[in-house]
Each structure stands twice: as C-alpha cells, then as structure tokens.
Amino acid sequence: MHEPAEILKSVEGIAREAGDILMDYYGEVHHIDYKGIGDIVTEADKAAEKLITERLESRFPDDALLGEEFGMSAVESDNCWVTDPLDGTANYAARCPIFAVAIGLLHNGAPVLGVVFDPNTDRMFSAAKGDGATLNGVPICVNAREKLDPIGLFGFGSPILEMLHPFIQQCGKGRSLGSAALHICSVATGYFDGSLDLYTKLWDIAAAAAILQEAGGRMTHPSGSPLFPLSPDSSAYQGYNVPFLATNRKIHGECLRLLEENREK
C-alpha cells in the first residue's frame, strides 16, 4: 500500500493538469454526446480523463483504475483509483463555472486519499487518511451545527429538487450546485451542513468522501447503512448509483430520522 501522504502532491499536480485542459476547452465545446437522459459527455471530459489515466498508469502501474468515461482497467489490486475528469459536465457545457476534477484512491474498498480541484476558483481540496483535510494547504473542518437550522445550507442533487422530496422542506436553505464532489467538499469546509443525493456514481463521490472523512464529517447511505468499504463485487464499480447522505456528523442522526419518517409516510 502506498503511503497516501507521500503521493498526495503528485495527485494534486495531475488534477491541476486536467483542470488546465478543461479551461482550454471551456467555452469552445463543439461536440456533446448524450449517454442518457440528463447525462452528457464532451470532448473535454475525454481529454482530461485520458491525461489522468496516462499519469496514474505511469506512476502507479500496479493499481486498478476506474474512470467515468473509460471504465475499469484490467488490473487487479487492493488499490483502485476512481476518477471523474469533469464533475459538473452539464454546467460546463452551459458555460456555468461550477465544475471540478475529482481523483480518489480506495484501498480495499475504503477511501484513503482524495483530491477535488475547482479550476475556476483555483481551489484545491485534498486529504490523505490520518493527515486531515485541506483547502489550498490550509486545514479545513466541518461546521459545529448541532441540529438542522432554517438558515443552514444543505446541498441536493437536482433530481431530488425536481421530485420535491419532503426532506428538502426540513433542511434549511437548499442548494444544487450541479457537482456532487463540490457539494461534499462544501460540507467538509463547513459551508454546508449536509448534502443528499440519490443518483450519484462512485466516481462522483470517492475523492470527496476521503476529504469529508478527514474533515470530521460523516457519509452513509440515506438509510444509515455504511457506504464504505465497498466489497470487491460491489455494483458501484460497474457504474450503478451510490446514494449518499453527507453531514457534519452532529446532525447525521436527525437527518436519518427525518428520512426514515418520510419513507414511512
């Protein structure tokens, strides 16, 4: 197993290179493919993931690699890099400057390292297991709110807003940035009290999960069951949805109780 702290700077460099590619294409995207309803990919996604893949395979040839666009590598390993070259593609294609590069490392199915880079604001969120989480090198932590508050911010995936999930009405001021990674990082920095999404993929959340963990937060399935570690045969590796509830930890129990009450109704 690599020592996560030793490789963190290298991964931050890769994320920054990928971010440069995104900004080179930004506003100049000419081709958009539709993978499904509301799910698109641009040439920028593919170019950024190609760079990330080449860099990671060169530096960590014995590790497995899962990318949003290119899928899972043939390498079998306890280590698996999980990458999203462009989290927030719809924003990007619409020239809305809210998107990020996400690179995470799972060891035996558990997040041990994460980097989320926002090239628009030059914000580098990063964390290695046991070493805390940082934003541009400055330590970050979740906020200390002990209960849901009408003025607290809570992130939601857009499908939850569209379905008018009753939980929204009990969580203060809802926000939907269009990037699950940035939602979770907003919890890690204390901006948001929490975030809920039912339709994310592993590559959307793996990197940010490591950052939230090191910032003192908590992430589970919305039912309260653990998300990690993933079993080797988990459907998450095949691109199935990974619903999550991420909070500052202190309000997690209250959120789970409200979600359970909504299910019962």
N, C-alpha and C positions, 0 to 999 in steps of 0.2 A: 504493500500500500504506500502510495506517495505520501509525504508529509504535506498536507494541504497548504499550510502557511508558506512553504517554500515555493510552491508553484502559483500562488495567487497573483503575484505581479506579472508573471508570464501570461496568465489568462486575461488579466486586465488589458494587457497590450493587444491581445488578439481581439478582444471586444472593441477596443478603440479603432483598430484597423477596419473591422467590419462596419463600425459606425461611420468611418470615413467613406466607405463605399456607399452606404445608404445616403449620405449627404451629397455625394457626387451625382447620384441618380435623382435626388429629391427635386420634385417639380418638373422632371423630364421623363417620367414613366410613360412609355408608349404602348406597352402590351400588358394586359391583365388577363390571367386565366381564372376561371371560376371552378373551384373544387367542389362546391356545394352551395346551398343557399346561405348567403352572408359570409362565405368563406372563399377568399381570393388569394392569389399569389402573383407577385410581379417579378420582373427580371432582376430587381434589386434584391428581393428575398434570395433568389437562387445564387446570385453573385456573392452575396455576403455569406451564405451558408457554404459555398464552395471554398471560400477563403478559410472560414472557421474549420471546416473539415480537414483541409490540407494542413493547416497549422497543428491541429490536435493530433492527427495521424502521424505527423512528422515527429512531434515531441513525446507522444505517449502511444507508441505503436502497439503496445500490449493491451491497451484499454479498448473496451467496446465504445461505440459512438451511435447515438440516436439523434437524428435531426428531423425537424418538421418536414422539410421538403424531400430529403433523400432517404429517410427511413433508418433502419437499424443496420449497422455493419455486421459482417460475418464473424467478427472476433468474439470469443467467449472469455469473459473476465469478471472478476468481482467488482471492477471499476467500470462505470458507464457514464460517459459524458452525454449530457442531454442539452441540446441547443435549440434556441429559437432565434434565427438571424434577424427577424423583424417582428416583434410582438407589437401589434397595432397596425397591421397592414392596411386595413380599411381607412384608418386615419391618414396613413402615409400616402395612399393613392389619392385621397381627397385633399392633400396638401395641408392637413391639420397636424401641427408639430407636436404630437404626443405619441411617441413610439420608442421602442428600446431594443437593444441587443441583449439576449439572455444566454448565459453559459453556466451550467451547473454540473456538479460531479456527484454521482451516487456511488457509495461503497456498500456492497451487499444490500442494495436497495434503499439506503438511507442517505439523505443529503449531507454532504460534508464540506462542500465548497460552493459558493455562488457568486456570480458577477452579473450585474444588470447595469448596462450603460445607456444613458439617455444622451444621444449626440446633439440634441437641440440645445440643451442647457449645460452640457459638459458635466453631468452628474454621474459619478461612478459609485454605485452601491456595491459593496463586496463584503464577503465574510468567509472565514475558514473555521472549521469546527474547533471550539475551545479558545479561539482568539478574539471573539467579539465581532461586531459588525461595524462598518464604517461607511461614511459618505465623503468621498474625496479625501480619504485618510483621517477624517475626524470621527471619533466613536459616536454611534447612534444607539438609541434605545426606544422602546415603545413608550406611549404615554401612561400616566398613572390613573386614568379614569377608572373608577371602581364600579360604575353602573352606566347603563345606557342613558344618554342625556340628549334632550331636544336640540342642543347646539352642537353635538358631536357629529363629525363627518364619518360616513360609512360608505364604502365602495361596493358597487354592484355591477355584475355583468349586464350588458344591455338586454339579453333575453329575459332576465328577471324583472327589469323595469317594464318591459313590454307586456309581461304576463300579470303585472300589478300584484306581485307576490305580497300577501298580507304582512310579511315580516318587515317590509320596507317602511310601513307606517309606524313601526315601533322603534326605529333605529336612528332617529335624529335626521340629519340632512343627507340624503342620498346623493352619491356622485358616481358617474360612469365615465371613466377616462378612455376606455377602449383598449386598455392594456392590463391584463391580469398581473403581469410582473410589476408594473408600476403601482397598481393597487396595493399589492402585498408590501412593496417597499415603502409605500405611504403609511402603512401600519407600522412597519419597522422603525420609521423615523418619528412616529408619534403624531403625524398629521391626521391620519385616520384612526378611529377607534377599532375598526374592523373592516372586513370585506367578505362578501359571499358571492360565490358563482357556482353554477351547476353544470356548465358546459365547457370547462377548460380541459386542455390536454396536458400531459406530463411536461412537455417542453415549455408550456406557458408558465409553469409554477415551480419547477425543480430548483432553478437558481435562486429565486426569491424565497423559497421555503428555507434554504440554508441561511439566508440573510435574516429572515424573521426569527428563526430559532436562536441565532446568536444575539439578536437584539432584545431577547426576552419575551417574545410573543409565543403564540400557540396556534397551530394549524391542525385541524382534523377534518374528517368527513362531516357534512352537516348533521349527520345522525349522532356524532360524537365518537365514532369508531376511528382508530388511528389510520392515517394515510400512509405513513412510513413506519418501518421499512416495507418496501414492496417485495413480494415473492418473485422468484425468477420467472414464473409463468404468468405474472400479472398482465391483465389485458391492457394496462396503461402503456406498456411497451409497444402495443400494436395500434396505438392511437385512439383507444376508447376514452370516453370522458372521465375526468377526475374531478368530481365536485369537491369544493372545499369551503370551510369557514376558517378565516384567519382573524385573530383578535390580539389585543394587548395582554391577553391571558386573564386579566382580572374580570372581564365581562364575559368570558367564554361560557361559563355555566349559565348565565342569564340568557345568552343568545340561544344556546342549545335548548333550554326550557321553552322559550318562545317558539322556536322552530317545531318542537315536538307538539306544542299546543296547536299550532297551525295545521300540522299533519292530522291531528285528531279531529279537527273541525272539518 
